[in-house]
Amino acid sequence: MRRREFITLLGGAAAWPITARAQQKLTRIGFLRQAGPQEKQFEAFREGLRAAGYVEGQNIVIEQRYAAGAYDRLSALATDLVRENVDVIVVDGTAAAKACRSATATIPIVFALAVDPVADGLAASLAHPGENLTGLTMTVGYELAAKRLEVLKDMTPSLSRVAVLGNPVNPTYAPFLQETQRAASALKFDLRAFEARDPSALPAAFAAMVDWRADGLSALNDAMLFSNRDRVSALALASKLPAVYPEAEFVAAGGLSSYGPSLADLFRRAASYVDKILKGAKPSDLPIEQPTKFELAINLKTAQTLGLSISREFQLRADEIIE
């Protein structure tokens, strides 16, 4: 072989892996939320992916879509992700999971914040979900609604009239409200539900709570409320209502207290489902997991503004305190 031919062949061989890498297909991951963007939770998901060897721009692309609490947008957003030909779709809650299931029967769907996937029709069982969905729940059924009322009572022992704020468009609204009513009856609370379908309805809902002379508030899980947590927390404070929320992000926004699972932890764990699916596992064979990390958060500055004295014992129970 001539020297020039040898050098040309050698140069081509050296360049081949680079060309192959450049032409390697990136895995496309869809990320659909009922709520709006929340960097802490999305970063936790990315951390989980990085731990499994997936890095954006190198071997994966993440297509993000957000409904920001507008449930009627979910169907179009899910269809858009299917058109993008993603390899797997990660969603937050029940409504987003149902929208994606209606859009595709073949692309795997991983939910991170389902409530009761069996009762809500997302899975045949926790051990064997079936179809193309699996993932994690953010609670064990709907009983966290009862736990939040207990938190509210511990902070305000004289509590008697509790307002419940929820969005009737949310498919989990009715079962969460039913569980809250059951718990209120056991605690001998007078309870009334106040609804807000969109952000414009929030001021009227809080005005109605004040007219009813509520002395406490429990907010139900909802993407619209979560996306407007700054406004919800401000309205509760202006209405002089001690409140308990489902997520710690409300407390960071000025809300009084929250009790629920770590959403960041659930999104981080959702990445492990993506990894297993991309390596060949079928969603129908991956058991649905439940939360293992729950957090009680308190905002002492808000408590002071409301004239509440939070006991030392209660503060010691908290996982996060904002002063």
C-alpha positions as CSV (number, residue, x, y, z in Angstrom):
1,M,0.0,0.0,0.0
2,R,1.3,3.4,-0.9
3,R,2.1,5.9,1.9
4,R,-0.5,8.5,0.7
5,E,-3.2,5.8,0.5
6,F,-2.3,4.6,4.0
7,I,-2.5,8.1,5.5
8,T,-5.9,8.7,3.8
9,L,-7.3,5.5,5.1
10,L,-6.0,6.1,8.6
11,G,-7.4,9.7,8.6
12,G,-10.8,8.3,7.5
13,A,-10.8,5.7,10.2
14,A,-10.0,8.3,12.8
15,A,-12.8,10.6,11.7
16,W,-15.4,7.8,11.5
17,P,-16.3,7.7,15.2
18,I,-16.7,11.5,15.3
19,T,-19.0,11.4,12.3
20,A,-20.9,8.5,13.9
21,R,-21.3,10.3,17.1
22,A,-22.5,13.4,15.3
23,Q,-25.1,11.4,13.5
24,Q,-26.3,9.5,16.6
25,K,-30.0,10.0,17.3
26,L,-30.8,11.9,20.5
27,T,-33.4,10.4,22.7
28,R,-36.4,12.8,23.0
29,I,-38.2,13.1,26.3
30,G,-41.5,14.9,26.6
31,F,-42.2,16.8,29.8
32,L,-45.8,17.9,30.3
33,R,-47.1,19.7,33.4
34,Q,-50.6,20.7,34.4
35,A,-48.9,23.5,36.3
36,G,-46.5,26.1,35.2
37,P,-42.7,25.9,35.2
38,Q,-41.1,25.2,38.5
39,E,-37.3,25.2,38.3
40,K,-36.6,23.3,41.5
41,Q,-38.7,20.3,40.4
42,F,-37.5,20.3,36.8
43,E,-33.9,20.5,38.0
44,A,-34.5,17.5,40.3
45,F,-35.8,15.6,37.3
46,R,-32.6,16.6,35.3
47,E,-30.5,15.5,38.3
48,G,-32.1,12.1,38.2
49,L,-31.4,11.8,34.5
50,R,-27.8,12.9,34.9
51,A,-27.3,10.3,37.6
52,A,-28.4,7.7,35.1
53,G,-26.1,9.0,32.4
54,Y,-28.4,11.3,30.4
55,V,-27.3,14.8,29.6
56,E,-29.2,17.3,27.6
57,G,-27.6,18.1,24.3
58,Q,-25.4,15.0,24.4
59,N,-27.7,12.1,24.4
60,I,-31.2,13.5,25.2
61,V,-33.5,16.4,24.3
62,I,-36.3,17.4,26.7
63,E,-39.4,18.9,25.1
64,Q,-41.1,20.9,27.8
65,R,-44.8,21.9,27.7
66,Y,-46.9,23.6,30.4
67,A,-50.6,24.2,30.8
68,A,-50.2,26.6,33.8
69,G,-53.4,25.4,35.3
70,A,-55.5,25.6,32.1
71,Y,-56.7,22.0,32.0
72,D,-58.4,22.5,28.6
73,R,-55.0,23.0,27.0
74,L,-53.7,19.6,28.1
75,S,-55.1,17.7,25.1
76,A,-53.4,19.9,22.6
77,L,-50.1,19.9,24.5
78,A,-50.1,16.1,24.7
79,T,-50.9,15.8,21.0
80,D,-48.1,18.2,20.2
81,L,-45.6,16.0,22.1
82,V,-46.8,12.9,20.2
83,R,-46.2,14.8,16.9
84,E,-42.7,15.6,18.1
85,N,-42.2,11.8,18.1
86,V,-40.8,11.7,21.7
87,D,-39.6,8.4,23.1
88,V,-41.3,8.8,26.5
89,I,-43.5,11.4,28.2
90,V,-43.2,12.5,31.8
91,V,-46.2,14.2,33.3
92,D,-47.1,15.6,36.7
93,G,-50.7,14.6,37.7
94,T,-53.8,12.7,36.8
95,A,-55.3,15.1,34.2
96,A,-52.0,15.3,32.2
97,A,-51.7,11.6,32.3
98,K,-55.2,11.1,31.0
99,A,-54.6,13.6,28.2
100,C,-51.4,11.8,27.1
101,R,-53.1,8.4,27.2
102,S,-55.8,9.7,24.9
103,A,-53.2,11.0,22.6
104,T,-51.1,7.8,22.4
105,A,-51.4,4.2,23.2
106,T,-47.8,3.4,22.3
107,I,-45.5,6.0,23.7
108,P,-44.6,5.2,27.4
109,I,-46.0,7.7,29.9
110,V,-44.5,8.2,33.4
111,F,-46.5,10.2,36.0
112,A,-44.8,11.7,38.9
113,L,-47.7,13.2,40.9
114,A,-50.7,10.9,40.5
115,V,-53.0,10.6,43.5
116,D,-54.8,7.3,43.3
117,P,-54.0,5.9,39.8
118,V,-56.1,2.7,40.3
119,A,-59.2,4.6,41.5
120,D,-58.7,7.3,38.9
121,G,-58.5,4.7,36.0
122,L,-54.8,5.1,35.2
123,A,-53.7,1.7,36.2
124,A,-55.1,-1.8,36.7
125,S,-53.1,-2.2,39.9
126,L,-50.1,-0.7,41.6
127,A,-48.0,-3.8,41.1
128,H,-49.0,-4.3,37.4
129,P,-50.2,-1.0,35.9
130,G,-51.0,-2.3,32.4
131,E,-51.2,-0.3,29.2
132,N,-48.5,2.3,28.6
133,L,-48.5,4.2,32.0
134,T,-46.6,3.9,35.2
135,G,-44.9,6.1,37.7
136,L,-45.3,7.5,41.2
137,T,-48.1,8.8,43.4
138,M,-47.9,11.9,45.5
139,T,-49.9,10.4,48.3
140,V,-51.5,7.1,49.4
141,G,-55.0,7.7,48.2
142,Y,-56.6,11.0,49.3
143,E,-56.0,10.9,53.1
144,L,-53.5,13.7,53.1
145,A,-56.5,16.0,53.0
146,A,-57.3,14.8,56.5
147,K,-53.7,15.2,57.7
148,R,-53.7,18.9,56.5
149,L,-56.8,19.6,58.6
150,E,-55.0,18.2,61.6
151,V,-52.0,20.5,60.9
152,L,-54.3,23.5,60.7
153,K,-56.0,22.5,64.0
154,D,-52.6,22.1,65.7
155,M,-51.6,25.6,64.7
156,T,-55.0,27.2,65.6
157,P,-56.7,25.2,68.4
158,S,-59.7,27.5,68.4
159,L,-60.5,26.7,64.8
160,S,-64.1,26.0,64.0
161,R,-65.1,27.2,60.5
162,V,-62.8,25.9,57.7
163,A,-63.0,27.0,54.1
164,V,-61.8,24.6,51.4
165,L,-60.4,26.1,48.2
166,G,-60.4,23.9,45.1
167,N,-60.8,23.8,41.4
168,P,-63.8,21.7,40.2
169,V,-62.2,21.3,36.8
170,N,-59.5,19.2,38.3
171,P,-60.4,15.5,38.2
172,T,-59.1,15.0,41.8
173,Y,-61.2,17.8,43.2
174,A,-64.3,15.6,44.2
175,P,-62.4,12.8,46.0
176,F,-60.1,15.3,47.8
177,L,-63.1,17.3,48.9
178,Q,-64.9,14.2,50.0
179,E,-62.0,13.2,52.2
180,T,-61.7,16.7,53.6
181,Q,-65.4,16.7,54.5
182,R,-65.0,13.3,56.2
183,A,-62.1,14.6,58.3
184,A,-63.9,17.8,59.1
185,S,-66.8,15.9,60.5
186,A,-64.5,13.8,62.7
187,L,-62.8,17.0,64.0
188,K,-66.2,18.6,64.5
189,F,-65.4,21.5,62.1
190,D,-68.0,23.5,60.2
191,L,-66.7,23.2,56.6
192,R,-67.6,24.9,53.3
193,A,-66.1,24.5,49.8
194,F,-65.3,27.5,47.7
195,E,-64.4,27.0,44.1
196,A,-62.1,28.8,41.6
197,R,-61.9,27.6,38.1
198,D,-59.3,30.1,37.0
199,P,-57.2,32.9,38.5
200,S,-59.9,35.6,37.9
201,A,-62.3,33.7,40.3
202,L,-59.8,33.8,43.2
203,P,-60.7,37.3,44.7
204,A,-64.5,36.5,44.7
205,A,-63.8,33.1,46.4
206,F,-61.8,34.7,49.2
207,A,-64.4,37.5,49.6
208,A,-67.0,34.7,50.1
209,M,-64.8,33.0,52.7
210,V,-64.6,36.3,54.7
211,D,-68.4,36.8,54.4
212,W,-68.9,33.3,55.7
213,R,-66.6,34.2,58.6
214,A,-64.1,31.3,58.0
215,D,-61.3,31.1,60.5
216,G,-59.1,28.7,58.6
217,L,-58.4,27.6,55.0
218,S,-57.3,24.3,53.5
219,A,-56.3,24.4,49.8
220,L,-56.7,21.3,47.7
221,N,-54.1,20.0,45.2
222,D,-54.5,21.8,42.0
223,A,-52.3,23.0,39.1
224,M,-54.1,26.3,38.7
225,L,-53.7,27.1,42.4
226,F,-50.1,26.0,42.4
227,S,-49.3,28.2,39.3
228,N,-50.9,31.2,41.2
229,R,-49.5,30.4,44.6
230,D,-48.1,33.9,45.1
231,R,-51.6,35.4,44.6
232,V,-53.4,32.7,46.6
233,S,-51.0,33.1,49.6
234,A,-51.4,36.9,49.4
235,L,-55.2,36.7,49.3
236,A,-55.2,34.3,52.3
237,L,-53.0,36.7,54.3
238,A,-55.1,39.7,53.3
239,S,-58.2,37.8,54.4
240,K,-56.5,37.0,57.7
241,L,-57.0,33.3,57.2
242,P,-54.5,30.8,58.6
243,A,-54.0,28.3,55.8
244,V,-52.5,24.9,55.0
245,Y,-51.4,24.1,51.5
246,P,-50.4,20.8,49.7
247,E,-46.9,22.0,48.6
248,A,-44.0,23.7,50.4
249,E,-43.8,26.1,47.4
250,F,-46.8,27.9,48.8
251,V,-44.9,28.5,52.1
252,A,-42.0,29.9,50.2
253,A,-44.5,32.2,48.5
254,G,-45.7,33.6,51.8
255,G,-48.3,30.9,52.8
256,L,-48.6,29.9,56.4
257,S,-48.0,26.1,56.3
258,S,-48.0,23.0,54.1
259,Y,-47.9,19.3,54.4
260,G,-47.2,16.9,51.6
261,P,-44.6,14.9,49.8
262,S,-41.4,16.4,48.4
263,L,-42.3,17.1,44.8
264,A,-38.6,17.4,43.9
265,D,-37.9,14.0,45.3
266,L,-40.8,12.5,43.2
267,F,-39.6,14.1,40.0
268,R,-36.0,12.9,40.7
269,R,-37.3,9.4,41.1
270,A,-39.4,9.7,37.9
271,A,-36.1,9.8,36.0
272,S,-35.3,6.3,37.1
273,Y,-38.5,5.1,35.3
274,V,-37.4,6.9,32.2
275,D,-34.1,5.1,32.4
276,K,-35.6,1.7,32.8
277,I,-38.1,2.3,29.9
278,L,-35.3,3.6,27.6
279,K,-33.4,0.4,28.4
280,G,-36.3,-1.8,27.3
281,A,-38.6,-2.2,30.3
282,K,-42.4,-2.0,29.6
283,P,-44.4,0.5,31.6
284,S,-47.1,-2.1,32.2
285,D,-44.5,-4.2,34.1
286,L,-43.0,-1.4,36.3
287,P,-44.8,-1.2,39.7
288,I,-46.2,2.2,40.7
289,E,-44.3,3.6,43.7
290,Q,-45.5,5.8,46.5
291,P,-43.8,8.8,48.2
292,T,-41.3,8.1,50.9
293,K,-40.5,11.7,51.9
294,F,-43.1,14.0,53.4
295,E,-42.5,17.6,54.5
296,L,-44.1,19.9,57.0
297,A,-43.3,23.6,56.3
298,I,-44.1,26.7,58.3
299,N,-43.7,30.4,57.5
300,L,-43.1,32.1,60.9
301,K,-43.2,35.6,59.4
302,T,-46.7,34.9,58.0
303,A,-47.7,33.5,61.4
304,Q,-46.6,36.7,63.1
305,T,-48.5,38.8,60.6
306,L,-51.6,36.8,61.4
307,G,-51.1,37.1,65.1
308,L,-50.5,33.4,65.6
309,S,-48.1,32.0,68.2
310,I,-46.7,28.7,66.8
311,S,-45.7,26.5,69.7
312,R,-42.1,25.3,70.1
313,E,-43.3,21.7,69.9
314,F,-45.0,22.3,66.6
315,Q,-41.9,24.0,65.2
316,L,-39.8,21.0,66.1
317,R,-42.0,18.9,64.0
318,A,-41.4,21.0,60.9
319,D,-39.0,20.0,58.2
320,E,-38.7,23.5,56.9
321,I,-39.1,26.8,58.7
322,I,-39.1,30.2,57.0
323,E,-38.4,33.1,59.5
